[in-house]
Amino acid sequence: MKFNAAQRSVFGSKVIDSLERESIATEITHAKWLVWHGKGRKALERIKALDTRLLMRTGYEFSTLWWNLDKVSWNLRKNAKNRWSTTALGIGRACHQQ
C-alpha cells in the first residue's frame, strides 16, 4: 500500500510546517495500525479527516502527499469488500506457514 510513501512524503512537503510534520506522520502510522488490526473503516475515516484538514492549505492539492493519501483511501475503499483483510491490502503475509 501507500502508507510508507505517504509517511515519506510528509517530510518532503513544503505545505507542512516542520513542527507539524511529526503529528501528521503519526496520524498516518495510526491509520496503518488500524488496517493491520482489521479496522479499515476507522483507518479510512482517519485518512479522510487528515486529507480534509490538509486541503485547507494552499499548494496541498495535487502534491505528492495528496496523491499518496488519495491512493491509500482508494485502496481502502477498493478492499472494503475483502473485510479489511491485511493480506488483501498487501500488509500481511500472503499465506501462513504451518
C-alpha positions in Angstrom: 0.0 0.0 0.0 1.0 3.6 0.0 1.3 4.2 3.8 5.1 4.3 3.7 5.1 6.5 0.7 2.6 8.9 2.4 4.8 9.0 5.5 7.9 9.8 3.5 6.1 12.5 1.5 5.1 14.3 4.7 8.8 15.1 5.4 9.3 16.4 1.9 6.2 18.5 1.8 6.6 22.3 1.6 3.0 22.8 2.7 3.5 21.4 6.2 5.5 23.2 8.9 8.4 21.3 10.4 6.7 21.3 13.8 3.6 19.7 12.4 5.2 17.0 10.3 5.7 14.6 13.1 2.0 14.7 14.2 0.8 14.1 10.6 3.2 11.2 10.2 1.9 9.8 13.4 -1.6 10.1 12.2 -0.7 8.1 9.1 1.0 5.5 11.3 -2.1 5.2 13.4 -4.2 4.6 10.3 -1.8 1.9 9.2 -2.1 0.2 12.6 -5.9 0.3 12.3 -5.7 -1.5 9.0 -3.2 -4.0 10.4 -5.7 -4.9 13.2 -8.7 -5.2 10.9 -10.2 -1.7 11.5 -10.1 -0.5 7.9 -13.2 1.7 8.2 -11.7 3.6 11.0 -8.5 4.0 9.1 -10.3 5.3 6.1 -12.2 7.8 8.3 -8.9 8.9 9.8 -7.2 9.4 6.4 -10.2 11.3 5.1 -10.2 13.6 8.1 -6.5 14.2 7.7 -7.0 14.9 4.0 -9.8 17.3 4.7 -7.7 19.2 7.2 -4.8 19.5 4.8 -7.0 20.6 1.9 -7.4 24.0 3.5 -3.8 24.7 2.8 -2.7 26.3 -0.5 -0.5 24.1 -2.5 -1.6 20.8 -0.9 -3.9 19.6 -3.6 -2.1 17.6 -6.3 1.1 17.5 -4.1 2.9 14.2 -3.6 1.3 13.8 -0.1 -2.1 14.4 -1.6 -1.6 11.8 -4.3 -0.3 9.2 -1.7 -3.2 9.8 0.7 -5.6 9.6 -2.2 -4.1 6.2 -3.2 -4.3 4.9 0.4 -8.0 6.0 0.5 -8.7 4.3 -2.9 -7.0 1.1 -1.8 -9.0 1.0 1.5 -12.3 1.6 -0.4 -11.4 -1.0 -3.0 -10.6 -3.6 -0.5 -13.6 -3.0 1.8 -15.3 -6.0 0.2 -12.5 -8.2 1.5 -13.5 -7.4 5.0 -10.3 -5.4 5.6 -8.0 -8.4 5.4 -4.4 -7.5 5.8 -3.4 -10.0 3.1 -5.7 -8.3 0.6 -4.3 -4.9 1.5 -0.7 -6.1 0.9 0.3 -5.7 4.5 0.3 -9.2 6.0 1.7 -12.4 4.7 0.0 -14.0 1.7 0.0 -17.4 3.4 0.7 -18.6 6.8 3.2 -21.3 7.4 2.1 -24.2 9.5 
